[in-house]
Amino acid sequence: MHIHILGICGTFMGGLAALAREAGHRVTGCDANVYPPMSDQLRALGIELIEGFGADQLALQPDLFVIGNVVSRGNPLMEAILDAGAAYTSGPQWLSEHVLQGRHVLAVAGTHGKTTTTSMLAWVLEHAGLQPGFLVGGVPLNFGVSARLGRRDGADGARTPFVIEADEYDTAFFDKRSKFVHYRPRTAVLNNLEYDHADIFPDLAAIETQFHHLVRTVPAAGRLVVNTREEALARVLQRGCWSEVQRFGARKEEPGSLRARGEPHAFDVLRGSLKIARVEWGLLGEHNQLNALATIAAAEHVGVAPEVAAAALASFENVRRRLELKGEAGGVKVYDDFAHHPTAMRTTVNGLRRRVGLARILAVFEPRSNTMKLGTMAQQLPWALEEADLSFCLQGDYGWRATDVLAPLGEQAQVADSIDKLVTQVVKAARPGDHVLVMSNGGFGGIHGQLIEALARRG
């Protein structure tokens, strides 16, 4: 089959393209911006990429057009597809029908930690010899790729596992359900739930409804792995639950629930009062401790004993763009992180603070997500950044002024209207021994390299 993917350079659609190519399909694709690293990864797989959404691509005559959620009505190629009556489907629907059917799907959902927990779970199953397939919205360092099919047939006829990052964002312009409704998991991790995606959902209740729809797709023999600390998830389950529930994250003993005892980098895993495993690893932060508990509970559902899962986590190397050290110059270290929601930013700053102690942290960020551009959570930014010593924000065409929002931070916050000016501000303020933390869900104009070069010149 020849499929042509619209919006192929996004992390999800790029991973889907890699899976389709591995399955033997001819894959081509297009996007508004075709650039590394995704373009290099896809071309290395023999996938032809086209810049833009020109209607002339209809002449490729694929068997099927697969539509990413970046495509909307008015897109020239999409309009041509509709006019021609050509066959098309969404990315999640294609994945459901051509990859996930017949597999034991383990879906990881939540506002935060999806990519990290999905990567952890895939690595635990790999370490246990299950050779899982996976699709992650990032690149797990243990694998070096964001997607693979994995083993397809169980020797004993059992369903083979496929681990997928289950996003609540909408599927396509013609299917406004969340992506994860298509995945039909047998194991579903509900990691946490906060308000996000303000361009799609009017309020938290609307997102809870989508999570309720996900719960409805899990069979009675399935398992829901649920963070017991989240009131929003409790409300989701109150609306109906037809599967076994394994809770995790309780702060005190709770019958049957998994909890941690000890520091985030070295802790016992308890079920109720019984110790069932111990995790010792290089990750920091209570959020990663909770991600580990969710991973252990989900892996157990496909037969991986908690102590085996804990041993695998000891060699987990995290994901690219998760407090990733990009370089050091002039005695200043520069990190890259994908954080973009205020809660994720606060968690990331806290994680770095635990690592560097009293050393100064300079937080550099751009409010790039649709939710942040709309200003829905702008007032939470001072709270997100309070553990940083200095904060630097790129002012864009957001409809709100970063200087006003960051006023509670006083002289600890600076704003610039261009990346060049932002680099100048940071380099002027940085001292040897500082840690510069860059946070964005995009490329941020290559600011990481610019900072390192400017710091080196100064040095």
N, C-alpha and C positions, 0 to 999 in steps of 0.2 A: 504494500500500500504506500502511496505517496501522500504525505501530509504536509501542508504548508501552514506554519504557525505565525499568527499575528501577535506581535509583542514578545518575541522570542528571547530577548535579552534580559528579561526579568528573572529573578532567582528561581521562581516556581516554574515558569514556562521554559527557561533554559534547562532545568532539571528534567522536565517532561520530555524535552527534545532529546536529551541524552538517553533517556529510557527507551524512547521510540526507536532511536538509532540502534541501540544495543539489541532491541527485539527484532531487528532486521528490516525495518521500514526505511523507505527513502524519505529524508526529512529536509525541508527547506524552510526558510523563515524570514521575517522582516521585522524591523523596529524603527522607531523614529531616530534613535541614536544607537548605532552599532559601534561599540568601542570595547577595549580590553577592560577587565580580564575575561568577561563572558564571551566576547566575540572570538578571542583566541581559543578558549576551551571548545567552543562549538565548531569552529573551523578545523580544529585538530581531530574532531570526530567525523570529518567529511561532510559537514552540514553547510550548505550554501546560504549565505546571508545577503539580504538586500536592504539597503538604506532607504527608509521612508515607506509610505503606504500607498504607492502609486497604483491606480486602477489597472495599469497594464500588467500587473502580476496575475490577473485573472487568466492570462494566456498560458500560465504554467500548467493549467488544467490538472491540479492535484485531485486525488480521490476524495479528499476531505480538507476543509479549512478548519483549523483549531484556533479559537478566538480567545485572546487574553483579556483580562478585565481592564487593561489600559485603553482598549478600543471602545469608542462610543459612536453613536449615530452621527453622520456627517463625515466620518472617516472615508476617504475616497475609495479605498479598496473594499471596505465593508459595504459601502453603498453599491459597488459593482457586483459584489457577491450576492446581495439581496436582489438586485435587478435581474441577475442571471439565473436566479433560483438554484444556485450552486449549494452543495451539501456543506454544512458547517455545524460545529458543536463547540462547547466550552472546553477549556483545559481540564477542569475537574471531572467533567462528564466523560471525556476521552480516557482519562486515567482510570476512572472507575470501571469502564467497560473493557479496556484492553490490558490493564496491568493488575488491578486490585482484585478482580473477580477470581474467586477460588482461593485467595490468600487469607491468612490470619492477619488482618490489618490491626496494627497498634497505632492509634492516632493520638497525638499530643496537642492538646488545645489549651488556651489561656492567653491572657493579655501580655504576660511577660514570661520569658524563659523557654518559649517553644523550641527555638533553634537549639539551645544548649541541651535541653532535656531530650529532644529527639536524637541528637548526636550521642548523648550518653547511652540511651537505650539501644541504639543501633550497635554501639561498640560493645555493650554488655552481651548482646545476643551473638555478635561475632566472636567474642572471646569465649563464649560457651559452645562454639562450634555449630551454631544454627545457620550461619551464612545468610543473614537476612538481606532482603532488598530494602532500599530506603530512598526517601526524597526529603531533603533538608533545605531550608531557606538560607543556607550558608555552606561553608566548606569545613567539615570536621577534620581536624588535623590528623586524626588517627587513620583516616581514609584518603584524604587528598582530593576527593571528588564529592559533589553535592548529591549525586544520585546514582543508583545502580539497581539492576533487577534482582540480583542475588539468586539463591538456589530456587528452582521453580517446582521441583517435585519431591515430596517427602518419601523416604524409603519405606515408611510404614503406612503411606497413604494419608498421613496427617497434613493439615494445611501448613504451608511454609510461611514464615513471618515476613511481613512488610511493614516497616516503620515509617510513618509519614507525619510531617509537621502539619497540623490541622488548623488552618487559618480561618478566622471568623469573617474576614473581608468578603465582599460579595463576589459571586462567580463570574458574571459577565453582564453586559448591558441588557441582555435579554433574559437573564436569570439572576434575580436579586437575592436569592438565598445565599447563605454563607457557604464557602467552598467545602467546609468539612461535612456538610449534609450528604455529599456525594460519596463519601469514603466507606460508609457502612462498616465501622470498626467492630471487632470483637473485644478489643481492649481499648478503652478510651481514658486518657489522662485529662482531668480537669484541674489544671495547675493553679489557676487564680482567675479573677475576673474583675476588671475595672472598666470604667468608661473610656472608650477610645473610638477612633474612626468617626469623628464628628461629621464628616462629609457623607457618611452612609447612615448612621444611626442617630436618632433624635435624643436618645437618653440611654441609661444603663438598662432599663427594663426591656428595651428593644433588643439589646444584645443577649440578655438573659433568655428571651424567647428563642433566639437562634440556638443557644446552648440546650434549651429544652428540646428542640427539634433533633439535635445531635443525640441526646440521651434516648430519644424515641427509636433511633436506628440501631441501638446496641441490643443484641439478642439476650434472651433470658440466661443463656449459658455464658454470656459475656461478663466482663468486669469493668466497673467504673472505678477509677483511682482518683480520689477526690481530696483536695486540700481542706481540711476541717476548719481552718482559720477563716475561710472566706464566707462571709454572710451572703454574698450574691450567689455563690454556688449552692448554699443551703436552700435558698429560695428556688433555685432551678430544680433541685431534687424534690422539693415539696410539691411541685407541679406534676410529678409523676416519675416513677423509677421502676423498671421492670428487670433489673439485672443485679448481680452481686455487687456490693460496694465495699471497696477497701479504702479506708480513710488514712490519711497521713498528716503529720505536722502538728499533732496535739502538743500543747505546752506542758501538760501533766498526764499522768497515767490515764489511759482511756481504753477500755476492753477492746481488743482486736485491732486498734489503730497503731500504725507505725509512727515512731517518734525518735528523735535523736537525743543523745546524752553526751555532752562534751563540746569541744570547740569545732567550728566548721571544717577545719583542716584535719581533724582526728576525732571521730565520734563513734559511739556504740549505736547500733540500730536496735530498738526495742519494739516488740509487739506486746502491748500492754506493759507488763513488768518483766517480761522474758527477753533477754539479750539473744538476738538471732544472727548478728553479724557485726563487723567493725570496719569502718571506712577510714583509711589514711591516704590522703592524696594531696595534690598541689593546689587545689582550688580554694578560694577564700569566700567568705560571706555566707550569711544565713540563707540567702536565696539559693545558693548552690547546694547547701545542705538539704533544703526542701526538694530541690530538683533531684538529688540523689535518692531521697526516700521515694519519690514518685517513680523513678526509674526502677528501683528494686521491686516495688509493688507490681509494676507492669510486667517486668521480666518474669516474675514468679508465675504469672498467669500462663506463660508459655513454657513452664517447666524449669526455669533457671532458679536454683536455690539461692536464697539471700546471701549466703556466704560466698557463693561463686560470683554473684553480681558485685558484691563489695570488693572482691579481689580484682575484678575487671576495672572498676572505677579507679583503682590505684594507678592504672596506666592510662587513664583518660587524659587526652592532651588539649581539651577544649576546642573551640571553634575560632576560625579567623575572625578578626574584628571584635573580639571579646577581650578587652584590656590587652590588646596585642602591641607589644613594643615595636615601634617602627624604626627607631634609631636613637642615637645619642650624639650630641654635639655640644661643645663648650661646657661639658659637665651637666647638661640638661637632657633628661630622657623624655621622648615624645611617644605617646600611646595613641592607639586608634580604638574606638569602641562604637558599636552600632546603636547605643542608647539614644532614644529620641522622645519617649514619653517621660514626663517628670518623675514618675516613680522609678523607672528604669535608670534615669540619670542619677537620682539620689542613691540608688543601690550601687551603681557603678562607682560613684565618688566614694561611697563608704567602703567598697571593696578595695579601692586603691589606698584609701586612708589606712586600712588595716595592714596593708602591705608595706607602706612607707613610713608609718609612725608619725613623727613630728615634722618630717620634711614638708616643704610647701607643695601644694597642688594648685596648678593653674588650669582651670576648666575652660575649654574653648568649644563653643557649640553653635549650631545653626538650627533654628526652629523650622525644620524642613518638612515634616509630615503634614498631611492635610489637616489633621486635628490641631497641630500647633499653629499652622498658618492662619487658621480660622480664629485663633485666640481663645479657644475653648478652655484651655488649661494654662494659659500664659501666667495667671496669677499664682500658680504653683511653682514657678521657676525659682523664686528666692528660697523656698523650702527645699527644692531639689538640689540647690547649689550651696547650702549653708555650711557644709563641711569642707568646701574648697576655700583656699586662702584668697584667690583672685578668680574672677570670672570674666570671660570675653565673649560677646555675642555678635553675630553677623546680622545686621538689620537688612531685611529684604522688604519686598512689597507685600507685607502681611496684613495691612489694615489696622495694625496696632504698633505702638512705639515701645521698643525694647527698653529705652531709657526710663520710661515711666514704670514699666513692669518691674524692672530691676532696682528701682529707687530704694527699696528697703535694705539693699546690700550696701548702699552708700558708695564710698570710694573703692570698695572691693570689686565693683563691676564696671566694665568699660564696654562701649558699643562702637562698632565701625560699620560703614556702609559699603565696604569692599573688602575682599580677601587680602589685598595688598596692605591696606591700612590695619587690618586685624593682625596680620603677621608683624607689622612694625610695632604695634602696641604690645604684643606678647613678648617679642624679642627684647624690647626696651625694659620690660618688667622682670624678665627671667634672670635668675641667678644660678650659679653652679650649685648642684644638689637638688634643683627643682624638678618636679614631674609635671609635664604638660599633657593634659588629658583632652583629646579631641573627640567630640561626640556628635555623630550625625548618622542618619540612615541612608546617606548618599555619599558621593565621592568628595564632597566639600571642596571642589575645585583643586584638588591635589595639595591642600594646605599642609598636610603632614610633611611632604618633601620640601615645600617652601620653608617651613619652619626650621627643619634640620639644616638646610643650606644656609639660611640666614644666621642661625646660631653658630654654624661653623665659620662663616665669614667674620662674625663678631669676635669669635674666639681667636 
